[in-house]
Amino acid sequence: MSDEMTYNGTGRRSVLKAVSGAGITLGGLASVSSVQADSSGDAGRFNVGYVTEVGEQQIRDAADNVVHAIHSVNTLTVEAADEGMEPLTESDHIDFVAPDQAYYAGSDVDDNNDNSDGQVVPWGVERIGARKANKASKRGKGANVAVINTGIDPTHPDLAANLGDGIAYTRASAGHDTNWADDNGHGTHVSGTIAALDNDFGVVGVAPKSTLHAVKVLNEDGVGFASDVAMGIIWSAITNRDVANMSLSGPYSPLVQRAIQFAHKRGVLLISSAGNDGGAVSYPASAPEVVAVSATTQDDGFAAFSNYGPEIELAAPGVDILSTLPSGEYGIGTGTSFATPHVTGTAALLMAKGYSATEARYFMNKTATDIGLPTEQQGAGLVNAAAVAKITKKSAKKGKKDAHKKGKGYGKDGKKDAKGKKGTKDGKGKKDKPKTK
């Protein structure tokens, strides 16, 4: 068993109705191993967290197949019948038993956009002051950004020069997928807003010299398992990425929550879309370790589709966003998925200067523009790339201290809560379980 993470448990959970599905091939994560599983009979797919090695063996004995052994966070993904999992909920060596549920990209893009006549600055990039920021900053050079999504097109002329490593944890409909190239479009669109090159054609991103790392956890239909998402988050932490963009959502998952906590403790700044139901903030954006992003319109209004609530930390442009698509194309996207990369790119500008995740989070909140919306809609305000670019070592000295202090509207993880009180600890029990819609 890996000793990378000692986990004390969150309290046992009941077996829930499983989401059926075949096994997924794991693409080479250092502290994760997998056994390809064949779906058969009435077996469902579960994520089971263990507290001790005895618990791990109990899971293996009860399962029909082990799909993933995710030792970094003491969890096995298995296929088993409901009755096979039931006894595990009574074991002191088992922390939780939960279905490996589906996660989704949630927003579509329109690929009918000809952008061949020179370089265009998308309105969202302009609105948050990213062009001004790039004149006064390193433009993200040195920052490593994980895009946890549908992959990235490795050949796109506006992205290729900024691509680093990639990995895939998805299962395509026609077999197991080990290629992190984007076959959906969602991840490539998100990536362009973060780091499309400043090269006189196409579009330009918020941090055009940052390095993008494709973490493919959603397939060509924009769908993946909670275990895929968790492994993508863990990989981002193990490979020392600075910031991770998660423009996706799904039900609360104790496995994903463990992965979030793992990455958070390793200094990865996690940023996620609030969701597009016009209701409560979706998961994982609702997790306290994650920066939740809502969407605004071109006139700084609140996008009607955007989710909202006390978890919202920052707002960003999310309507009619022009960005990159596979095969060298460009298209328009609308949704909180496309608002989120504006914040991620801004974080990259800060982290390229050497600021930590906690510090970057603090400064983005501190410099956000109040656009007159309720706090539950805008959080601290509209993300302001131009303002964060002006932060110098001298002006940051006090800010760094404040970012690490308890209270003053920020908790242990640096996140401001709705009442300006010390933020809650992470989800280590039912009381802290994020609400989803």
Secondary structure as GFF3:
##gff-version 3
##sequence-region A 1 437
A	DSSP	beta_strand	32	34	.	.	.	ID=ss1
A	DSSP	beta_strand	44	50	.	.	.	ID=ss2
A	DSSP	alpha_helix	53	62	.	.	.	ID=ss3
A	DSSP	beta_strand	65	70	.	.	.	ID=ss4
A	DSSP	three_ten_helix	71	73	.	.	.	ID=ss5
A	DSSP	beta_strand	75	80	.	.	.	ID=ss6
A	DSSP	alpha_helix	82	85	.	.	.	ID=ss7
A	DSSP	three_ten_helix	86	90	.	.	.	ID=ss8
A	DSSP	beta_strand	94	99	.	.	.	ID=ss9
A	DSSP	beta_strand	102	104	.	.	.	ID=ss10
A	DSSP	beta_strand	109	113	.	.	.	ID=ss11
A	DSSP	beta_strand	119	120	.	.	.	ID=ss12
A	DSSP	alpha_helix	123	127	.	.	.	ID=ss13
A	DSSP	alpha_helix	130	135	.	.	.	ID=ss14
A	DSSP	beta_strand	144	149	.	.	.	ID=ss15
A	DSSP	three_ten_helix	160	162	.	.	.	ID=ss16
A	DSSP	beta_strand	163	168	.	.	.	ID=ss17
A	DSSP	beta_strand	170	172	.	.	.	ID=ss18
A	DSSP	beta_strand	175	177	.	.	.	ID=ss19
A	DSSP	alpha_helix	186	195	.	.	.	ID=ss20
A	DSSP	beta_strand	202	203	.	.	.	ID=ss21
A	DSSP	beta_strand	211	216	.	.	.	ID=ss22
A	DSSP	beta_strand	223	225	.	.	.	ID=ss23
A	DSSP	alpha_helix	226	238	.	.	.	ID=ss24
A	DSSP	beta_strand	243	246	.	.	.	ID=ss25
A	DSSP	alpha_helix	254	265	.	.	.	ID=ss26
A	DSSP	beta_strand	269	273	.	.	.	ID=ss27
A	DSSP	beta_strand	290	296	.	.	.	ID=ss28
A	DSSP	beta_strand	312	317	.	.	.	ID=ss29
A	DSSP	beta_strand	321	325	.	.	.	ID=ss30
A	DSSP	beta_strand	329	333	.	.	.	ID=ss31
A	DSSP	alpha_helix	336	351	.	.	.	ID=ss32
A	DSSP	alpha_helix	357	367	.	.	.	ID=ss33
A	DSSP	alpha_helix	375	378	.	.	.	ID=ss34
A	DSSP	alpha_helix	385	389	.	.	.	ID=ss35
A	DSSP	alpha_helix	393	404	.	.	.	ID=ss36
A	DSSP	three_ten_helix	430	432	.	.	.	ID=ss37
###
